[in-house]
Amino acid sequence: MTEEYTQLTMDERTFIQLGLTAELKPAQIALELSHCTSTTSRKLKRNGWVPPVNIRSQGRPFVCGEYKAVAAQDRGRTLNAKPKV
């Protein structure tokens, strides 16, 4: 199984952020993006997302658990950079 790995695009990262804001689960987001659930949850955890804890139904609105699409894209681009020799 030699599939070439491709990074998530900015559109996919934005979709993830919007999905989390809309309280979608990572498995639902992965299904929409046609990615493995493990890939999506691994990316979320790597970029600062924490699962929400539902303590009460009232109060401040749900925020996407500190996942920021732009920061995730910048981190991915930096880590993927190849040094010039």
N, C-alpha and C positions, 0 to 999 in steps of 0.2 A: 504494500500500500504506500505508494510514493506520491502523495498529493503535495503540491506546492503550497506553502503557507503564505497567506496574504493578510496584511494587517487590516483592522477595521477602518473603514473610511470615516471621514468627518460626518457624513450623512448618517451612517450607522450609529456612530457615537451619539449624535443628536437625538436619533430615534430612541436609543437606550435611555438617555436623560429624560426625554418626554414621557416614555413609558413608565419610568420610575415615579415621575411626578404624578402620572395618572393612576398610580398604585397597582401597576401590572407587576406580576411576579417575574423573576428572571427567566423562568422556563417559558412563559408566554412570550416574552420579548425575543428569546432565542428562536422560538417557533416562527415568529413573524419575520425574523431576519434570515431564516434558514441556516442557522448555526447550531452547533451542539450546545446543550444547556451548560455543560461543564465549561466550555470555552467562555460563554457569556458570564457565568458567575465568577470564574477565575479573573476575567478582565475587571469586573466590578470590584472584587476584593482588592486587586492590585492597585486600583485607582481610588481607594478610600471609601467605598460604599459599605455601609453597615445596614443589616436588615432592620426594618422598623419594629418597634415594640408597641403593640396596641394596648395602652394602659387605660385609656378612656376615649370616648368618642367625641368629646367636645374639646375646644381649645384651639391652638394654632393649627393651621392647615399643614398637611404632610408635605415635607420637602424631600427631594430625592436622595436623602441619605448621604449628602456631601459628594455625590458623583458629579463631576463637571466635565462635559464633553470636550471643551477646548483644552483643559489641563491634561486630560487623558490623551488627546491627539498630540499635544506638544511632548508629553513624556514618551509616547510611542515613537515619534519622529526622532527624538534625541537618542533613545536606546537603539534605534535601527541604523543610526549614522555609522558609516564605515570610515575609519581613519584614512587620510590620504598619506601615502608613503612615498 
